[in-house]
Amino acid sequence: MLGPIGFAAPWVLVALIALPVLWVILRAMPPAPRQVSFPGVALLRGLIDRVPIARRTPWWLLLLRLAAVAAMILAFAGPQWRPTVAAGQDGPLLVVLDAGWAAAPDWPARLTRAEAAMNDAAATGRPAALMLADGRPVAGALAFAPADTLLARLRAAQPAPWPTGLPDDPAPALEAVPEGQLQTLWISDGLDHPNRAAWLAALAERGSVTVVPPSRSLRSLSLRAGDTPSLTLAATDDAAYTVLAIGPDPQGVERELARLTPGDPATADGISTRPVAIDLPPELRNRITRFQIEGDSHAGAVVLADDRVKRRKVGLVGDADHQAEGQELLSQLHYLRRALNPTTDLVEGSLGDVLNTAPDVIVLADRVDLAEADDLTAWVEEGGLLVRFAGPRMAAYENLHLEPLIPVALRQGGRDIGGALSWGDPRAIAPFAPDGIFAGLTPPDEVAVRAQLMAQPAPDLADRTLAALSDNTPLVTRARIGQGQVVLFHVTANAEWSNLPISGLFVEMLDRLVETARVSPAEQAADDREQPFWTAETVLDGFGRASPAEGLAPVAAADLALGPGPERPAGIYAAGERRVALNAGAPMALADWPGATVEAVGGAAGRDLRGPLLALAALLLALDALGSALIARGGRAGIAAALALLLVQPVPPAGAQDLNPDLIRAANDVALAYVITGDDRVDEASGEGLRGLSAVLRQRTSVEPGEPVAIDLDRDDLSVLTFLYWPITEAQPLPSPQAYVRLNAFMRSGGMILFDTRDGDIAGIGGPDMSQTLQTLAAPLDIPPLAPVPDDHVLTRSFYLLSDFPGRWQGNPVWLEAPPAGAEAAEGVPFRQLNDGVSPVVIGGNNWAEAWAVDDTGFAAYPIGRGWEGEQQRELAFRFGVNLMMYVLTGNYKSDQVHVPALLDRMRTEETLGP
Amino acid sequence: MTQGSSAVPRASIALRARAQTTSAHLPALIISAQRLAAMVAPGAHGLRRNGPGEDFWQYRPASQGDSARAIDWRRSARSDAQYVRDREAQSAQVVGLWVSSGQGMDYAGAASRPTKADRAHLLALALAMVLLRGGEKVGLLGQPARAGRAQADRLAEQIVALRPAGADGDAPPDDALRPNQRLVILSDFMDDPAWADRLLTRAAGMGVTGVLMQVLDPDEETFPYHGAVLFRSLSGAIRHDSRDAGGLRDAYLARLAERRDWLRSRTTGAGWHFGHHSTDQSPAVALSWLYQVLAG
């Protein structure tokens, strides 16, 4: 004991004598020279230092090292600030250790406290007993034994993932207490538990009771089920804590998905309760596996997510999609599937099949006169949500007034608004009622309804209307039947009657509706009948860590309702397809201790100085390493290293990529683009050429391109372009790999590149041409098999009829994507049905840009051929340009035109055959 | 080798791409006219233009000035015009490249700079590309020299596959010299340069000329060290312990200058050229110097 400091192992301090010896040794050893790898060392051979400098360890480095060693020696001597000296007592000792989840946060401190008491008892030879209050029944009376024999059991104790509990009757357990004044040390978790008062009274009767309260405040999290499940955060203090929502991210890595902030607290009996709304997008919410209070590690701070917070199972019933692939946009189910798939589990099939899977929601798309109406009604009455959509079939159904499961009486036939033969404009959607289930959603202006099923006027129509049109006719109506509800959309689920299904509002409305579906009632009714037992799948330990369940017996459904306990730890339980979470967190009540001594928090043990001293030693050693580096690196580098250690480098904020203003313009109106080759003359020709072609397109066609855009392949984004002119020059640098990625994406998404080797005058006669450069440049591109333009290709007739594609030169073949091998001409059609798309590349050497080029005054910039013939060739070059742009922009539309006579013919036949 | 087989093609592609950017600004190099004039032996290597040679190059319509003997009657008989059969000009010029793969080359004074070996490989391949574009035959010393674009790929693979020697320096094989060859030797000449003397003597005897280029790191040119330093060569064979490295700077620089003067006098004596390049300079500078020296 040195003043207020005591040492656990004072003899270690003897090592301090060794410090002066260390000083001498360290001083004699200079720091090692710096090692440098240097190829020029051969030239240094035999050179002698002019001024050899002797090196010694500087005194401050020595001092640093000695201080570090001294701090370590002191730390190992186990110093304590004001150590407690336990007061001597006699009589048996009983340690009651609360071992529920609420004890988990400061579990090691509790064990230390209990161990200290046991050690004291062992030192004075008092018998002791340990009572673990973990809810397990105690067999017989508590056995009192020498205190040190209990230490192993104490150290092996773990907090349980259920609340602290004590046996019902204290008397049998306390039968075997030895003679003497019983001294009880109750290490409490601060909460009230069943039987606690009885035990306290019984123990106080037999002797003194000392209570160790928890050293910190406690929080618990529980789930409040209901239509919109929410969390409740209870705490013994007033601070606000964040709740983390944890689950796998899209990569499947478990991580924090969202942070929930609790609302305002309501305080009662020292416990403050805050609601925590789970206000998350459904995609996110469905991924959550657990909620956890930030910074708390005990089972009560964890709420495992089960079906109550999870995705609903939605059954879709409608006409099967037996239409052709291209016509799925007409199917009602298509829109429902797209809207519901991200947030729900979809089941499709006939109504009977869907009902068998016990869905939470069933969506019926334009179905009437159902065979399984009785089963469906029963299902709705048990709490199911039925969403129906109107449609032509419902409108035409004669017995519509007899149809069950319709929220409001409907008029047969429906109405058309804004059609060719009707008055008025299509109706917009009226703003949603601020207290309805669609509150907060804003109907977009462009959503309009052209046809709807009308409701018969009725007194309760207004109450049943969830959404209405601007003329107050209902769009969505709802009726509650039994525990469930029936919702009717008075329009179709496809874009036939309104454009609601192709707006984002449709998705939001369906999400809101599906959220109101109740999950539990129907299931719990099924529980007892079909699944009397639940099997644990994942269980939590007292610290809130999940582990797979092993060796646990299945739990009866009735027991599960009692909450977690010794045979049913908190965790996820499964029965069949269903999962239910058993959570430890529950409402809390503070304990009071009449007749007992409550210890002051943190006042018991002395303050251990070992940690700070070891930290100081580590810091000194780190400084020593820095100082050594400073000396070895000759100053500058060492300081830089020190600064690098001390400063946290601010990360430069990632700025938005600079956008080429031309590209923004190109996104606005069609703009032809060309690749910058680096050759000024060629680039100028490309720009002038595309300007000339743009002018011709404006004059002759409905395509009105803006100024041409120059593209730097290495920098610019190609996604807004449709057409890229790429002249080949020999000195062109290869674009970067990223540029090729963009080019390939551009070609895949319908863009076209016109490669112009510009060597039509010299190619093909054996001299050097651009083919090699073209091959080099185009090698990394995904180019399909190529073929010369076939005579019947749509490029020859997309605007003008052309047989050749001249530019400044002519007579060279032009290559594009080869037609499919099996293409054959239909009967009576002069050409084959070729590519069903646009060739991603057109390759030729006719130097089109120079043929199209006009200078600032609007005259041709380059001569072609001679006289009139040359001008004729220029005109054909322009026609090729027009055809090419038409081909790029309209694809095989011109090819389809050939079918028009056949289509008209067929319509005529149907007319004559039909009614 | 199983590890290397997948790494080498990728590395060679990267090296090729960098060499292409370095050599892109230089037009095709056809080795100096004087050398071409001195060629006597007809070889199998075409210059991609018409001229004296053996291989067929093209038919062209006869024009004024062509003698009747020059007309290819067999071709002309197939049409009304007369055609002349041109042959491809051929040369026997061969360029041999040699890059030192001593361990000393595998050195970079700072992480931002390439190693000397990297730079030497880049220069060798870029030069080879310029030469190949000019229609010359190029090969690594001791390997068959070939012409054509495919040779650039082959060279890139061979260069990347070069393995560092065990010692700090290495020397080109003595028996790889052939008459009518131009040599380009890239090394740091830091080790004992006696092999350079031997090479130059043999080369002078055979009438072979070429270029020696010394590739150095800036640290080797400026010696920016001071204080107590233990210098080690990269292979660890040579060490030099100094207590005052700053004081050695002048002596080191003098020795380096001396080494260069010696190399320069030897090379000019043998009709060769000597240049040096520092890795902090642009490779294009060294390449254009090589271009000028080989072309002039």
Contacts between the chains, C-beta under 8 A, distances in Angstrom:
chain1	res1	chain2	res2	distance
A	33	B	227	8.0
A	33	B	228	3.8
A	33	B	229	5.9
A	33	B	230	4.7
A	33	B	241	6.8
A	33	B	242	8.0
A	33	B	243	7.5
A	34	B	227	6.9
A	34	B	228	6.5
A	34	B	229	5.2
A	34	B	230	6.9
A	35	B	229	7.8
A	35	B	230	4.9
A	35	B	232	6.5
A	36	B	225	6.5
A	36	B	229	5.3
A	36	B	230	7.0
A	36	B	231	5.5
A	36	B	232	7.1
A	37	B	107	6.8
A	37	B	232	5.6
A	37	B	233	7.6
A	37	B	234	5.5
A	38	B	107	7.7
A	38	B	219	7.5
A	38	B	220	7.5
A	38	B	225	8.0
A	38	B	231	4.6
A	38	B	232	7.0
A	38	B	233	7.1
A	39	B	103	8.0
A	39	B	104	3.4
A	39	B	105	7.6
A	39	B	107	4.9
A	39	B	116	7.7
A	39	B	168	6.7
A	39	B	188	6.2
A	39	B	190	5.1
A	39	B	217	7.7
A	39	B	220	6.5
A	39	B	233	6.2
A	39	B	234	5.9
A	40	B	190	5.5
A	40	B	220	4.6
A	40	B	223	7.5
A	40	B	252	6.9
A	40	B	256	7.2
A	41	B	231	4.5
A	41	B	232	6.7
A	41	B	233	4.7
A	41	B	238	5.0
A	41	B	239	7.1
A	41	B	240	5.2
A	42	B	168	7.1
A	42	B	190	5.5
A	42	B	191	5.8
A	42	B	192	7.3
A	42	B	233	6.9
A	42	B	238	6.0
A	43	B	190	6.9
A	43	B	252	5.8
A	43	B	255	4.5
A	43	B	256	6.0
A	43	B	259	7.0
A	44	B	231	6.1
A	44	B	240	4.5
A	44	B	242	7.5
A	44	B	248	6.4
A	44	B	252	6.1
A	45	B	238	6.8
A	45	B	240	6.6
A	47	B	240	7.3
A	47	B	242	7.8
A	47	B	248	5.4
A	47	B	251	5.2
A	47	B	252	7.3
A	49	B	242	5.6
A	49	B	243	5.0
A	49	B	244	4.6
A	49	B	247	5.9
A	49	B	248	7.1
A	50	B	244	6.4
A	50	B	247	4.1
A	50	B	248	8.0
A	51	B	244	5.3
A	51	B	247	5.9
A	52	B	243	4.3
A	52	B	244	6.2
A	53	B	228	7.2
A	53	B	243	5.4
A	53	B	244	5.8
A	54	B	243	8.0
A	55	B	228	6.2
A	55	B	243	7.8
A	634	B	226	6.4
A	634	B	227	4.6
A	731	B	24	6.3
A	731	B	25	7.5
A	733	B	21	6.4
A	733	B	24	6.2
A	734	B	17	6.8
A	734	B	20	6.9
A	734	B	21	7.8
A	766	B	58	5.2
A	768	B	48	7.6
A	772	B	149	7.3
